[in-house]
Amino acid sequence: MTGARSRAPRKAATVAGAAAQQVGLNFETPDDIVCGVDEAGRGPLAGPVVAAAVIFDPSKPMIRSLDDSKALTAKKRDELYDKIVDRALAYCIASASVEEIDTLNILHATMLAMKRAVEGLPVAPTLVKVDGNRCPTLSIRSEAVIGGDALVKSISAASILAKVTRDRMLLELHQIFPVYGFNAHAGYGTPQHLAALREHGPCEHHRCSFAPVREAHLRFGTGGALPVDVIVVPGSSDTMLDDDAFGERASA
């Protein structure tokens, strides 16, 4: 079924503004089993993109302090992760690999990770609410919710599960490839990460379809046949750090 989507707000619109624009577009019924879906890791230069799907157990109390994962500290996300797992009726965390990102492009790889998360749920939802302005192709009724990670509790929960899972993956990568500083930036294009690419070249976990990685491969003469389509990473550090890998900005 084609996913429902709401009208995109103006760039300067706040989350509250996005919510106001979606008044009257509630596709949920009292009998629906609602699943929230979100992703983490679209912007980094390295590592997989991770998605999570969460269905809350209506018989258990709702978790307080749920919010967009980017608005929480790393410590708070870890605390909420355990609560979400405990109180969810069902949840699933899935990913799309670096190879899939480079083959499909990051948008389609993200949709694939979301699709895997929904289809991996042990309980079938009747309505899927996805953060953002588009939905993956699903056989289940779906709705795109702009700013949903701050508006819909199950999407907030999915955001946290995806973020914590991906951060842990990058911490493990740091143990194998310490020269890149994955423990500090989770693969995002920080000055530290870009400097490491210039000095050491990319590893197999870097995304060749992202311009800084492709440029580093060309400089070192590595990477074999590189993807034709290249994603240009914005030069603004604020943009690149928008997902806040380990909560430093949120706790500042």
PAMIMI-304876 format. One record per atom (N, C-alpha, C, O, CB): x, y, z; residue in one letter. Coordinates in steps of 0.2 Angstrom, whole numbers, padded with zeros to 4 digits, always signed. Glycine has a CB too. Layout:
! residues N
XYZA;...
This chain:
! residues 252
+0004-0006+0000M;+0000+0000+0000M;+0004+0006+0000M;+0010+0006+0003M;-0005+0000+0006M;+0002+0011-0004T;+0006+0017-0004T;+0006+0021+0003T;+0001+0022+0006T;+0004+0022-0009T;+0012+0023+0005G;+0012+0026+0012G;+0009+0033+0012G;+0010+0037+0007G;+0019+0026+0015G;+0005+0035+0017A;+0002+0041+0017A;+0008+0046+0019A;+0012+0044+0023A;-0004+0042+0022A;+0008+0052+0017R;+0013+0057+0019R;+0009+0064+0019R;+0005+0065+0016R;+0018+0057+0013R;+0012+0067+0024S;+0009+0074+0025S;+0013+0079+0021S;+0019+0078+0019S;+0009+0076+0033S;+0011+0085+0021R;+0014+0090+0017R;+0020+0093+0021R;+0020+0094+0027R;+0009+0096+0016R;+0025+0094+0017A;+0032+0096+0020A;+0031+0103+0023A;+0029+0107+0019A;+0038+0095+0015A;+0033+0104+0029P;+0033+0111+0031P;+0039+0115+0028P;+0043+0113+0025P;+0033+0111+0039P;+0038+0122+0029R;+0043+0126+0027R;+0050+0124+0031R;+0049+0122+0037R;+0041+0133+0028R;+0055+0126+0028K;+0062+0124+0031K;+0062+0127+0038K;+0065+0123+0043K;+0067+0127+0027K;+0060+0133+0040A;+0061+0136+0046A;+0055+0133+0051A;+0055+0136+0057A;+0060+0143+0046A;+0051+0129+0049A;+0045+0127+0054A;+0048+0123+0060A;+0053+0119+0059A;+0040+0123+0050A;+0045+0124+0065T;+0047+0120+0071T;+0043+0113+0071T;+0039+0112+0067T;+0045+0124+0078T;+0045+0109+0076V;+0041+0103+0077V;+0034+0104+0078V;+0029+0101+0076V;+0044+0098+0082V;+0033+0109+0082A;+0026+0111+0084A;+0022+0113+0078A;+0016+0111+0077A;+0025+0117+0089A;+0025+0117+0073G;+0022+0119+0067G;+0021+0113+0063G;+0016+0113+0059G;+0027+0123+0063G;+0025+0108+0063A;+0024+0102+0059A;+0018+0098+0061A;+0014+0096+0058A;+0030+0097+0059A;+0017+0098+0068A;+0012+0095+0071A;+0005+0098+0069A;+0000+0095+0068A;+0012+0094+0079A;+0005+0105+0069A;-0001+0109+0067A;-0003+0107+0060A;-0009+0107+0059A;+0001+0116+0068A;+0002+0106+0056Q;+0000+0105+0049Q;-0003+0098+0048Q;-0006+0097+0043Q;+0007+0106+0044Q;-0002+0094+0053Q;-0004+0087+0052Q;-0011+0086+0055Q;-0013+0080+0055Q;+0001+0082+0054Q;-0014+0091+0058V;-0020+0090+0061V;-0025+0088+0056V;-0026+0091+0051V;-0022+0097+0065V;-0029+0083+0058G;-0034+0080+0053G;-0031+0074+0049G;-0035+0072+0045G;-0037+0085+0049G;-0025+0073+0049L;-0022+0068+0045L;-0020+0062+0050L;-0015+0058+0048L;-0015+0070+0042L;-0024+0060+0055N;-0022+0055+0059N;-0026+0048+0056N;-0032+0048+0056N;-0025+0056+0066N;-0022+0044+0054F;-0024+0038+0051F;-0025+0032+0056F;-0027+0026+0054F;-0019+0035+0045F;-0024+0033+0062E;-0025+0028+0067E;-0032+0027+0069E;-0036+0032+0070E;-0020+0030+0073E;-0034+0021+0071T;-0040+0019+0074T;-0039+0016+0080T;-0034+0014+0082T;-0044+0015+0069T;-0044+0016+0085P;-0043+0013+0091P;-0041+0006+0091P;-0038+0004+0096P;-0050+0013+0095P;-0042+0002+0086D;-0041-0005+0086D;-0034-0006+0083D;-0032-0012+0082D;-0046-0009+0082D;-0031-0001+0080D;-0024-0002+0077D;-0019-0004+0081D;-0018-0002+0087D;-0022+0005+0073D;-0014-0008+0079I;-0008-0010+0082I;-0003-0006+0078I;-0001-0007+0073I;-0006-0018+0081I;-0001+0000+0082V;+0004+0005+0079V;+0011+0003+0080V;+0013+0002+0086V;+0002+0012+0082V;+0015+0004+0075C;+0022+0003+0075C;+0025+0009+0073C;+0024+0012+0068C;+0024-0003+0070C;+0030+0011+0077G;+0034+0017+0075G;+0041+0015+0072G;+0044+0010+0075G;+0035+0021+0082G;+0043+0019+0067V;+0049+0017+0064V;+0054+0023+0063V;+0051+0029+0061V;+0048+0014+0057V;+0060+0022+0064D;+0065+0028+0063D;+0072+0024+0062D;+0073+0018+0062D;+0065+0032+0069D;+0076+0029+0059E;+0083+0026+0057E;+0088+0030+0061E;+0087+0036+0064E;+0084+0027+0050E;+0094+0028+0060A;+0100+0032+0063A;+0106+0030+0058A;+0107+0025+0056A;+0102+0030+0070A;+0110+0036+0056G;+0116+0035+0052G;+0115+0036+0045G;+0119+0032+0041G;+0118+0028+0053G;+0111+0040+0043R;+0111+0042+0035R;+0117+0046+0033R;+0119+0045+0028R;+0104+0046+0034R;+0119+0051+0038G;+0124+0055+0036G;+0131+0053+0037G;+0135+0057+0033G;+0123+0061+0040G;+0133+0049+0041P;+0140+0047+0042P;+0144+0045+0035P;+0141+0043+0030P;+0141+0042+0047P;+0150+0045+0036L;+0155+0043+0030L;+0156+0035+0031L;+0159+0032+0026L;+0161+0047+0030L;+0155+0032+0037A;+0156+0025+0038A;+0151+0022+0042A;+0147+0025+0045A;+0163+0025+0041A;+0151+0015+0041G;+0146+0011+0045G;+0139+0010+0042G;+0138+0014+0037G;+0145+0014+0052G;+0135+0006+0044P;+0129+0004+0041P;+0124+0010+0043P;+0125+0014+0048P;+0126-0002+0044P;+0118+0010+0040V;+0112+0013+0042V;+0108+0008+0046V;+0107+0003+0043V;+0109+0017+0036V;+0105+0011+0052V;+0102+0006+0056V;+0094+0009+0057V;+0093+0015+0057V;+0105+0005+0063V;+0090+0004+0057A;+0083+0006+0058A;+0080+0002+0063A;+0082-0004+0064A;+0079+0006+0051A;+0075+0004+0067A;+0071+0001+0072A;+0064+0002+0071A;+0061+0007+0069A;+0073+0003+0079A;+0060-0004+0073A;+0053-0003+0073A;+0050-0005+0080A;+0053-0010+0083A;+0050-0008+0068A;+0046-0002+0083V;+0043-0003+0090V;+0036-0003+0090V;+0033+0002+0088V;+0046+0002+0095V;+0033-0008+0094I;+0026-0008+0095I;+0026-0008+0103I;+0028-0013+0106I;+0022-0014+0092I;+0023-0003+0106F;+0022-0003+0113F;+0017-0008+0116F;+0011-0009+0112F;+0021+0004+0116F;+0018-0011+0122D;+0013-0015+0125D;+0008-0011+0129D;+0010-0007+0133D;+0016-0020+0130D;+0001-0010+0126P;-0003-0006+0129P;-0005-0008+0137P;-0008-0003+0140P;-0010-0006+0125P;-0003-0014+0139S;-0004-0016+0146S;+0001-0013+0151S;+0000-0013+0157S;-0005-0023+0146S;+0006-0010+0148K;+0012-0007+0152K;+0012+0000+0152K;+0010+0003+0147K;+0019-0010+0150K;+0014+0003+0157P;+0014+0011+0157P;+0019+0014+0152P;+0024+0011+0151P;+0016+0013+0164P;+0017+0019+0149M;+0021+0022+0144M;+0027+0025+0148M;+0027+0028+0153M;+0017+0028+0141M;+0033+0025+0144I;+0039+0027+0147I;+0039+0035+0147I;+0037+0038+0142I;+0045+0024+0143I;+0041+0038+0152R;+0042+0045+0152R;+0049+0047+0149R;+0053+0043+0148R;+0042+0048+0160R;+0049+0053+0147S;+0056+0056+0144S;+0057+0054+0137S;+0063+0055+0135S;+0061+0054+0149S;+0053+0050+0134L;+0054+0048+0127L;+0054+0054+0123L;+0050+0059+0123L;+0049+0043+0124L;+0059+0055+0118D;+0060+0060+0114D;+0064+0058+0108D;+0067+0053+0108D;+0063+0067+0118D;+0065+0063+0103D;+0070+0062+0098D;+0077+0060+0101D;+0079+0063+0105D;+0070+0068+0093D;+0080+0055+0098S;+0086+0052+0101S;+0092+0058+0101S;+0096+0058+0105S;+0089+0046+0098S;+0091+0062+0096K;+0096+0068+0096K;+0096+0073+0101K;+0100+0077+0102K;+0096+0071+0089K;+0090+0073+0104A;+0089+0078+0110A;+0091+0075+0117A;+0090+0079+0122A;+0081+0080+0110A;+0093+0069+0117L;+0095+0066+0123L;+0102+0064+0123L;+0106+0064+0118L;+0091+0059+0124L;+0105+0064+0130T;+0112+0062+0131T;+0113+0055+0129T;+0108+0051+0129T;+0114+0064+0138T;+0119+0053+0128A;+0121+0046+0127A;+0118+0042+0133A;+0116+0036+0133A;+0128+0045+0126A;+0120+0044+0139K;+0118+0041+0145K;+0110+0040+0146K;+0108+0034+0147K;+0120+0045+0152K;+0106+0045+0144K;+0099+0044+0144K;+0097+0040+0139K;+0092+0036+0140K;+0096+0051+0143K;+0100+0040+0133R;+0098+0035+0128R;+0099+0028+0130R;+0094+0023+0129R;+0101+0036+0121R;+0104+0026+0133D;+0106+0020+0136D;+0101+0018+0141D;+0098+0012+0141D;+0113+0019+0139D;+0099+0022+0146E;+0094+0021+0151E;+0087+0019+0147E;+0084+0014+0149E;+0093+0026+0156E;+0085+0023+0142L;+0079+0022+0139L;+0079+0016+0135L;+0073+0013+0134L;+0077+0028+0135L;+0084+0014+0132Y;+0085+0008+0128Y;+0082+0002+0132Y;+0078-0002+0129Y;+0092+0007+0125Y;+0085+0001+0138D;+0083-0005+0142D;+0075-0004+0144D;+0072-0010+0144D;+0087-0005+0148D;+0073+0002+0145K;+0066+0002+0147K;+0061+0001+0140K;+0056-0003+0141K;+0064+0009+0149K;+0063+0003+0135I;+0060+0002+0128I;+0059-0006+0127I;+0054-0009+0126I;+0063+0005+0122I;+0065-0009+0128V;+0065-0016+0126V;+0061-0020+0131V;+0057-0025+0129V;+0072-0019+0127V;+0061-0018+0137D;+0057-0021+0143D;+0049-0020+0142D;+0045-0025+0143D;+0059-0019+0149D;+0047-0014+0139R;+0040-0013+0139R;+0037-0013+0132R;+0031-0012+0131R;+0039-0006+0141R;+0041-0015+0127A;+0038-0016+0120A;+0034-0022+0120A;+0037-0027+0122A;+0044-0015+0115A;+0029-0022+0116L;+0026-0028+0114L;+0030-0032+0109L;+0030-0038+0109L;+0018-0027+0111L;+0033-0028+0105A;+0037-0031+0100A;+0042-0025+0097A;+0040-0020+0097A;+0033-0034+0094A;+0048-0027+0095Y;+0053-0023+0092Y;+0058-0027+0088Y;+0059-0033+0089Y;+0057-0019+0098Y;+0060-0023+0083C;+0065-0026+0079C;+0070-0021+0077C;+0068-0015+0075C;+0062-0029+0072C;+0077-0022+0076I;+0082-0018+0074I;+0085-0021+0068I;+0087-0027+0069I;+0087-0016+0080I;+0086-0017+0063A;+0089-0020+0057A;+0093-0015+0054A;+0094-0009+0056A;+0083-0022+0051A;+0097-0017+0049S;+0102-0012+0046S;+0103-0014+0038S;+0101-0019+0036S;+0109-0013+0049S;+0106-0009+0035A;+0108-0010+0028A;+0116-0008+0028A;+0118-0004+0031A;+0104-0005+0023A;+0119-0013+0025S;+0127-0013+0025S;+0130-0007+0021S;+0126-0004+0017S;+0129-0019+0023S;+0136-0006+0022V;+0140-0001+0018V;+0139-0003+0011V;+0139+0001+0006V;+0147+0000+0020V;+0140-0009+0009E;+0139-0012+0002E;+0133-0010-0001E;+0132-0008-0006E;+0141-0019+0002E;+0127-0011+0003E;+0121-0009+0001E;+0120-0002+0000E;+0117+0000-0005E;+0115-0012+0005E;+0123+0002+0004I;+0122+0009+0004I;+0126+0012-0003I;+0123+0016-0006I;+0126+0013+0010I;+0132+0009-0004D;+0135+0011-0010D;+0132+0008-0017D;+0133+0011-0022D;+0142+0008-0010D;+0128+0003-0016T;+0125+0000-0022T;+0118+0003-0023T;+0117+0005-0029T;+0124-0008-0021T;+0114+0004-0018L;+0108+0007-0019L;+0107+0014-0018L;+0102+0017-0021L;+0103+0004-0014L;+0111+0018-0015N;+0112+0024-0013N;+0109+0025-0006N;+0105+0020-0004N;+0108+0029-0017N;+0110+0030-0002I;+0109+0030+0005I;+0101+0030+0007I;+0099+0027+0011I;+0112+0036+0009I;+0097+0034+0002L;+0090+0034+0003L;+0087+0027+0003L;+0083+0025+0007L;+0087+0039-0002L;+0089+0024-0003H;+0086+0017-0004H;+0088+0012+0001H;+0084+0008+0003H;+0087+0015-0011H;+0094+0013+0003A;+0097+0008+0009A;+0093+0010+0015A;+0092+0005+0019A;+0104+0009+0010A;+0092+0016+0017T;+0088+0018+0023T;+0081+0015+0022T;+0079+0012+0027T;+0088+0025+0024T;+0078+0015+0017M;+0071+0012+0016M;+0071+0005+0017M;+0067+0002+0020M;+0068+0014+0009M;+0077+0002+0014L;+0078-0006+0015L;+0078-0008+0022L;+0075-0013+0025L;+0084-0008+0011L;+0082-0004+0026A;+0083-0005+0033A;+0077-0005+0037A;+0075-0009+0041A;+0089-0001+0036A;+0073+0000+0035M;+0066+0001+0038M;+0062-0005+0037M;+0058-0007+0041M;+0063+0008+0036M;+0062-0006+0031K;+0057-0012+0028K;+0059-0018+0032K;+0055-0022+0034K;+0058-0013+0021K;+0066-0020+0033R;+0068-0026+0036R;+0066-0025+0044R;+0064-0030+0047R;+0076-0026+0036R;+0066-0019+0047A;+0064-0019+0054A;+0057-0020+0055A;+0055-0024+0059A;+0066-0012+0056A;+0052-0018+0050V;+0045-0019+0051V;+0044-0026+0050V;+0040-0029+0053V;+0041-0014+0046V;+0047-0029+0044E;+0045-0036+0043E;+0048-0041+0047E;+0046-0047+0048E;+0048-0037+0036E;+0053-0039+0052G;+0056-0043+0057G;+0052-0043+0063G;+0054-0047+0068G;+0063-0041+0058G;+0047-0039+0064L;+0043-0039+0070L;+0040-0046+0071L;+0037-0048+0067L;+0038-0033+0070L;+0040-0048+0077P;+0036-0055+0079P;+0029-0054+0079P;+0025-0058+0079P;+0039-0058+0085P;+0026-0047+0080V;+0019-0046+0080V;+0018-0041+0074V;+0021-0036+0073V;+0017-0042+0087V;+0013-0043+0070A;+0011-0039+0064A;+0008-0033+0066A;+0002-0033+0069A;+0008-0043+0059A;+0010-0027+0064P;+0006-0021+0065P;+0001-0020+0060P;+0001-0023+0055P;+0011-0014+0065P;-0004-0015+0062T;-0009-0014+0056T;-0008-0007+0054T;-0011-0005+0049T;-0016-0014+0059T;-0004-0003+0057L;-0002+0004+0055L;+0005+0005+0057L;+0007+0005+0062L;-0007+0009+0058L;+0009+0008+0052V;+0016+0009+0053V;+0017+0017+0052V;+0015+0020+0047V;+0021+0005+0048V;+0020+0020+0057K;+0021+0027+0057K;+0029+0028+0057K;+0033+0026+0061K;+0018+0031+0064K;+0031+0031+0051V;+0038+0032+0050V;+0040+0040+0051V;+0036+0044+0048V;+0039+0030+0043V;+0046+0041+0054D;+0048+0047+0055D;+0050+0050+0048D;+0054+0047+0044D;+0054+0048+0060D;+0048+0056+0046G;+0051+0059+0040G;+0045+0060+0035G;+0039+0061+0037G;+0056+0055+0037G;+0047+0061+0029N;+0042+0063+0024N;+0041+0058+0018N;+0038+0059+0013N;+0044+0069+0020N;+0043+0052+0020R;+0042+0046+0015R;+0042+0039+0019R;+0045+0039+0024R;+0047+0046+0009R;+0039+0034+0016C;+0039+0028+0019C;+0042+0023+0015C;+0042+0023+0009C;+0031+0026+0021C;+0045+0017+0018P;+0047+0012+0014P;+0041+0008+0010P;+0035+0009+0013P;+0051+0007+0018P;+0042+0004+0005T;+0037+0000+0002T;+0035-0005+0007T;+0039-0010+0008T;+0039-0002-0005T;+0029-0005+0009L;+0027-0010+0014L;+0020-0013+0012L;+0016-0010+0008L;+0026-0008+0021L;+0018-0019+0014S;+0011-0022+0013S;+0007-0019+0018S;+0001-0021+0018S;+0012-0029+0012S;+0009-0016+0023I;+0005-0013+0028I;+0004-0006+0028I;+0008-0002+0025I;+0009-0015+0035I;-0002-0004+0030R;-0004+0003+0029R;+0001+0008+0033R;+0003+0006+0039R;-0011+0005+0033R;+0004+0013+0030S;+0009+0017+0033S;+0008+0024+0032S;+0004+0026+0028S;+0016+0015+0030S;+0011+0028+0037E;+0010+0035+0037E;+0017+0038+0038E;+0020+0037+0043E;+0005+0037+0042E;+0019+0043+0034A;+0025+0047+0036A;+0023+0053+0040A;+0018+0057+0039A;+0028+0050+0029A;+0027+0054+0046V;+0026+0059+0051V;+0032+0064+0051V;+0037+0062+0054V;+0024+0056+0058V;+0031+0070+0049I;+0037+0074+0049I;+0038+0076+0056I;+0033+0078+0060I;+0035+0081+0045I;+0044+0076+0059G;+0045+0077+0066G;+0043+0072+0070G;+0042+0073+0076G;+0043+0084+0067G;+0041+0066+0068G;+0038+0061+0071G;+0042+0058+0077G;+0039+0056+0082G;+0037+0055+0067G;+0049+0059+0077D;+0053+0056+0082D;+0052+0061+0089D;+0054+0058+0094D;+0060+0056+0080D;+0049+0066+0088A;+0047+0070+0094A;+0040+0071+0095A;+0038+0074+0100A;+0050+0078+0093A;+0036+0068+0091L;+0029+0068+0092L;+0025+0062+0093L;+0020+0062+0097L;+0026+0071+0085L;+0028+0056+0091V;+0025+0050+0092V;+0029+0045+0096V;+0035+0044+0094V;+0023+0046+0085V;+0027+0043+0102K;+0031+0039+0106K;+0034+0033+0104K;+0040+0032+0105K;+0027+0037+0112K;+0031+0029+0099S;+0034+0023+0097S;+0039+0025+0092S;+0044+0021+0091S;+0028+0019+0093S;+0039+0031+0088I;+0044+0033+0084I;+0050+0035+0088I;+0056+0034+0086I;+0042+0039+0079I;+0049+0039+0093S;+0054+0041+0098S;+0058+0035+0100S;+0064+0035+0101S;+0051+0045+0104S;+0054+0030+0102A;+0057+0024+0105A;+0062+0020+0099A;+0067+0018+0101A;+0052+0019+0107A;+0059+0020+0093A;+0063+0017+0088A;+0069+0021+0086A;+0074+0018+0085A;+0058+0017+0081A;+0068+0028+0087S;+0074+0032+0086S;+0080+0031+0091S;+0086+0030+0089S;+0072+0039+0087S;+0078+0029+0097I;+0083+0028+0102I;+0086+0021+0101I;+0092+0020+0102I;+0079+0028+0109I;+0082+0016+0100L;+0085+0009+0098L;+0090+0009+0093L;+0095+0006+0093L;+0079+0004+0097L;+0088+0013+0087A;+0092+0013+0081A;+0099+0017+0083A;+0104+0015+0081A;+0088+0016+0075A;+0098+0022+0086K;+0104+0026+0088K;+0109+0023+0093K;+0115+0023+0091K;+0102+0033+0091K;+0106+0020+0098V;+0110+0016+0103V;+0114+0011+0099V;+0120+0009+0100V;+0106+0014+0109V;+0110+0007+0095T;+0113+0001+0092T;+0118+0003+0087T;+0124+0000+0087T;+0107-0003+0088T;+0117+0008+0083R;+0122+0010+0079R;+0129+0013+0082R;+0134+0012+0080R;+0120+0015+0074R;+0127+0017+0087D;+0133+0020+0091D;+0137+0014+0094D;+0144+0014+0094D;+0131+0024+0097D;+0134+0009+0096R;+0138+0003+0099R;+0142-0001+0094R;+0147-0003+0095R;+0133-0002+0102R;+0139-0001+0088M;+0142-0004+0082M;+0149+0000+0080M;+0154-0003+0079M;+0138-0004+0076M;+0148+0007+0081L;+0154+0011+0079L;+0159+0010+0084L;+0165+0011+0083L;+0152+0018+0078L;+0157+0010+0091L;+0162+0009+0096L;+0166+0002+0095L;+0172+0002+0096L;+0159+0009+0103L;+0163-0003+0093E;+0166-0009+0091E;+0171-0008+0085E;+0176-0011+0085E;+0161-0015+0089E;+0169-0005+0080L;+0173-0003+0075L;+0179+0001+0077L;+0185+0000+0074L;+0170+0001+0069L;+0179+0005+0082H;+0184+0009+0084H;+0190+0004+0087H;+0196+0006+0087H;+0182+0014+0090H;+0188-0001+0090Q;+0192-0006+0093Q;+0197-0009+0087Q;+0203-0011+0089Q;+0189-0012+0097Q;+0194-0010+0081I;+0198-0013+0076I;+0201-0008+0072I;+0207-0009+0069I;+0193-0017+0071I;+0198-0002+0071F;+0201+0004+0067F;+0202+0010+0071F;+0198+0015+0070F;+0197+0005+0061F;+0206+0010+0076P;+0207+0016+0081P;+0209+0023+0078P;+0208+0028+0080P;+0211+0014+0087P;+0212+0022+0072V;+0215+0028+0069V;+0210+0033+0067V;+0211+0039+0066V;+0220+0026+0063V;+0204+0031+0066Y;+0198+0035+0063Y;+0195+0039+0068Y;+0191+0044+0067Y;+0194+0031+0059Y;+0195+0037+0074G;+0191+0040+0080G;+0184+0039+0080G;+0180+0043+0082G;+0193+0047+0080G;+0182+0033+0078F;+0175+0031+0078F;+0171+0032+0084F;+0165+0033+0085F;+0173+0024+0075F;+0175+0031+0090N;+0172+0032+0096N;+0170+0039+0098N;+0167+0040+0103N;+0177+0030+0102N;+0173+0044+0094A;+0172+0051+0095A;+0166+0054+0091A;+0162+0058+0093A;+0178+0055+0094A;+0165+0051+0085H;+0161+0054+0080H;+0156+0049+0077H;+0152+0051+0073H;+0165+0058+0075H;+0157+0043+0078A;+0152+0038+0075A;+0152+0038+0068A;+0147+0036+0065A;+0145+0039+0078A;+0157+0040+0065G;+0158+0040+0057G;+0156+0046+0054G;+0156+0046+0048G;+0153+0034+0055G;+0153+0051+0057Y;+0151+0057+0054Y;+0158+0061+0052Y;+0163+0060+0054Y;+0147+0062+0059Y;+0157+0066+0047G;+0162+0069+0044G;+0165+0075+0048G;+0165+0081+0045G;+0160+0072+0037G;+0167+0074+0054T;+0170+0079+0058T;+0177+0081+0055T;+0180+0077+0051T;+0171+0077+0065T;+0180+0086+0057P;+0187+0088+0055P;+0192+0082+0057P;+0196+0081+0053P;+0189+0094+0058P;+0191+0079+0063Q;+0195+0074+0065Q;+0195+0068+0060Q;+0200+0065+0058Q;+0193+0072+0072Q;+0189+0066+0058H;+0188+0060+0054H;+0191+0062+0047H;+0194+0058+0044H;+0180+0059+0053H;+0189+0068+0044L;+0192+0070+0038L;+0199+0070+0038L;+0203+0068+0033L;+0189+0077+0036L;+0202+0072+0043A;+0210+0072+0044A;+0213+0065+0044A;+0218+0064+0041A;+0212+0076+0050A;+0209+0060+0047A;+0211+0054+0047A;+0211+0050+0040A;+0215+0046+0038A;+0207+0050+0052A;+0205+0052+0037L;+0205+0050+0030L;+0210+0052+0025L;+0213+0048+0021L;+0198+0052+0027L;+0212+0058+0026R;+0218+0061+0022R;+0224+0058+0024R;+0229+0057+0020R;+0218+0069+0023R;+0225+0056+0030E;+0232+0053+0032E;+0232+0045+0031E;+0237+0043+0029E;+0233+0054+0040E;+0227+0042+0033H;+0227+0035+0032H;+0223+0031+0027H;+0224+0026+0025H;+0224+0032+0039H;+0219+0035+0023G;+0215+0032+0018G;+0209+0029+0021G;+0209+0028+0027G;+0219+0028+0014G;+0204+0027+0017P;+0198+0024+0020P;+0199+0016+0022P;+0204+0013+0019P;+0192+0024+0015P;+0195+0014+0026C;+0194+0006+0027C;+0188+0003+0024C;+0184+0007+0021C;+0194+0005+0035C;+0187-0003+0024E;+0182-0006+0021E;+0175-0004+0024E;+0170-0006+0021E;+0182-0014+0021E;+0175-0001+0029H;+0168+0001+0032H;+0167+0008+0030H;+0161+0011+0032H;+0169+0001+0040H;+0171+0012+0026H;+0169+0018+0024H;+0164+0018+0017H;+0165+0013+0014H;+0175+0022+0022H;+0160+0023+0017R;+0155+0023+0011R;+0158+0026+0005R;+0159+0032+0005R;+0149+0026+0013R;+0160+0022+0000C;+0163+0024-0006C;+0159+0029-0010C;+0161+0033-0014C;+0165+0019-0011C;+0152+0029-0009S;+0148+0033-0013S;+0147+0040-0009S;+0144+0045-0012S;+0141+0030-0013S;+0151+0042-0004F;+0151+0048-0001F;+0158+0052-0003F;+0163+0049-0003F;+0151+0048+0007F;+0157+0058-0005A;+0163+0061-0008A;+0169+0061-0005A;+0174+0060-0008A;+0161+0069-0010A;+0169+0063+0002P;+0176+0063+0005P;+0179+0056+0005P;+0186+0056+0005P;+0175+0065+0012P;+0175+0051+0005V;+0178+0044+0005V;+0181+0042-0002V;+0186+0040-0003V;+0173+0039+0007V;+0177+0044-0007R;+0179+0043-0014R;+0185+0047-0015R;+0190+0044-0018R;+0173+0045-0019R;+0186+0053-0013E;+0192+0057-0014E;+0198+0054-0011E;+0203+0054-0014E;+0191+0064-0012E;+0197+0051-0005A;+0202+0048-0001A;+0205+0042-0005A;+0211+0041-0005A;+0200+0046+0006A;+0200+0038-0008H;+0202+0032-0012H;+0206+0034-0018H;+0211+0031-0019H;+0195+0028-0014H;+0204+0039-0021L;+0207+0042-0027L;+0214+0044-0025L;+0219+0043-0029L;+0203+0047-0031L;+0215+0047-0020R;+0221+0050-0017R;+0226+0044-0016R;+0232+0045-0017R;+0220+0054-0011R;+0223+0039-0013F;+0228+0033-0011F;+0228+0028-0016F;+0232+0023-0016F;+0225+0030-0005F;+0224+0028-0022G;+0224+0023-0027G;+0221+0017-0025G;+0223+0012-0027G;+0231+0022-0030G;+0216+0017-0021T;+0213+0011-0018T;+0205+0011-0020T;+0203+0016-0023T;+0214+0011-0010T;+0202+0006-0018G;+0195+0006-0019G;+0192+0003-0025G;+0186+0001-0025G;+0192+0013-0018G;+0196+0001-0030G;+0194-0002-0036G;+0189+0002-0040G;+0190+0008-0040G;+0191-0009-0034G;+0184-0001-0042A;+0179+0002-0046A;+0174+0006-0041A;+0170+0003-0037A;+0174-0002-0050A;+0175+0013-0041L;+0171+0017-0036L;+0164+0018-0039L;+0163+0019-0045L;+0175+0023-0035L;+0159+0019-0035P;+0152+0021-0037P;+0152+0027-0042P;+0156+0032-0040P;+0148+0022-0031P;+0148+0027-0047V;+0147+0033-0051V;+0144+0039-0047V;+0146+0044-0048V;+0143+0031-0057V;+0138+0037-0044D;+0134+0042-0040D;+0138+0044-0034D;+0139+0039-0030D;+0127+0040-0039D;+0139+0050-0033V;+0143+0052-0027V;+0139+0057-0023V;+0136+0061-0025V;+0150+0055-0028V;+0138+0055-0016I;+0135+0060-0012I;+0140+0065-0009I;+0145+0063-0006I;+0132+0056-0006I;+0138+0071-0010V;+0142+0077-0007V;+0140+0078+0000V;+0135+0080+0001V;+0142+0083-0012V;+0145+0078+0004V;+0144+0079+0011V;+0144+0086+0012V;+0149+0089+0011V;+0148+0075+0016V;+0139+0090+0015P;+0139+0097+0017P;+0145+0099+0021P;+0148+0095+0025P;+0133+0099+0020P;+0148+0105+0019G;+0154+0107+0023G;+0153+0110+0030G;+0158+0110+0033G;+0157+0112+0019G;+0147+0111+0032S;+0146+0114+0038S;+0146+0108+0044S;+0143+0103+0043S;+0139+0117+0038S;+0150+0109+0048S;+0151+0104+0054S;+0145+0104+0058S;+0143+0098+0060S;+0157+0107+0059S;+0141+0109+0058D;+0134+0109+0062D;+0130+0104+0058D;+0126+0100+0061D;+0131+0116+0062D;+0130+0104+0052T;+0125+0099+0048T;+0128+0092+0049T;+0124+0088+0050T;+0125+0101+0040T;+0135+0091+0048M;+0137+0085+0049M;+0136+0081+0056M;+0136+0075+0056M;+0145+0085+0047M;+0136+0086+0061L;+0135+0083+0067L;+0128+0083+0070L;+0127+0082+0076L;+0140+0087+0072L;+0124+0084+0065D;+0117+0085+0067D;+0114+0079+0071D;+0110+0080+0076D;+0112+0086+0061D;+0116+0073+0070D;+0114+0067+0073D;+0117+0066+0080D;+0115+0062+0084D;+0114+0061+0069D;+0122+0070+0081D;+0126+0070+0088D;+0127+0063+0090D;+0124+0060+0094D;+0121+0073+0093D;+0133+0060+0088A;+0135+0053+0089A;+0134+0051+0096A;+0131+0046+0097A;+0142+0052+0087A;+0137+0054+0101F;+0137+0051+0108F;+0135+0056+0113F;+0136+0056+0119F;+0144+0049+0109F;+0131+0061+0111G;+0127+0065+0116G;+0131+0071+0118G;+0129+0075+0123G;+0125+0061+0121G;+0137+0073+0116E;+0141+0079+0118E;+0137+0085+0117E;+0137+0089+0122E;+0147+0079+0115E;+0134+0086+0112R;+0130+0092+0111R;+0124+0093+0115R;+0122+0098+0117R;+0128+0093+0103R;+0121+0087+0115A;+0114+0087+0119A;+0116+0089+0127A;+0112+0092+0130A;+0111+0080+0119A;+0122+0087+0129S;+0123+0088+0136S;+0127+0094+0137S;+0128+0096+0143S;+0127+0082+0139S;+0128+0098+0132A;+0132+0104+0133A;+0128+0110+0136A;+0131+0115+0137A;+0135+0107+0126A;
